[in-house]
Amino acid sequence: MGAKGGGMTERGKDGEMGGAESSILNPESSHVTRIKICGITRAEDALAAAHCGADAIGLVFYERSPRHVSIAQAVQLAAALPPFVSVVGLFVNAEAALVREALAQVPLDLLQFHGDESPEFCAQFARPYLKAIRVKAGVDLLQCASDFRTAKGLLLDAHVEGIPGGTGATFDWSLIPEHMPLPVILSGGLATENVAAAIKQVRPYAVDVSSGVEASKGIKDAAKIARFIQEVKQADVRLPG
């Protein structure tokens, strides 16, 4: 379910490619779940995510969130990262001017819209974007994928009335159609304890975690980040080819 990862394989301690030779000849025989650590507010947390193997970090430009960062903070956080770690900017019903200001100052690789934004609003910034969908019974995810066909993927989160995200709540993963036309980024209450089951059931393109790797809201726990990422990698290995 969702878009599969590419033909990446794990490297052994000596730098040699792990897995059987058939994995190289047949890239689809392995699945690599990408990992985003969202709600980063401190440089040490951004570095911990990067060093543990995260593919992306998320910066929240939503003032009502306990994980909110200013544009000035975001500039410093992005500058602290090593290469090849994507920076995602999260917005909730923001004015277009705020998005443009962030883009002008912060090297954002991807935008994430977590409110009631229209497809036209999301597409106007000439930057790849994700559209978050708060999932509950009755939400037509196939229609959402059609509406937001210009998105790079749909981020599926739990629906909690009045709260756009970051709640730590899960949702019923069986509500996700088996064949989604866009990559699925699975979010909502993920943690070390349930991410393997989520990957096994949903096979998302990526997983997105925030509260599940925190010591407190906005403060990440490096050990939890490490365990979460390790659990994701082990879950990928256990998936059938």
Secondary structure, 3 states (H helix, E strand, C coil): CCCCCCCCCCECCCCCECCCHHHHHCHHHCCCCEEEECCCCCHHHHHHHHHHCCCEEEEECCCCCCCECCHHHHHHHHHHCCCCCEEEEEECCCCHHHHHHHHHHCCCCEEEECCCCCHHHHHCCCCCEEEEEEECCCCCHHHHHHHCCCCCEEEEEECECCECCCCCCCCCHHHCCCCCCCCEEECCCCCCCCHHHHHHHHCCCEEEECHHHEEECCEECHHHHHHHHHHHHHHHHHCCC
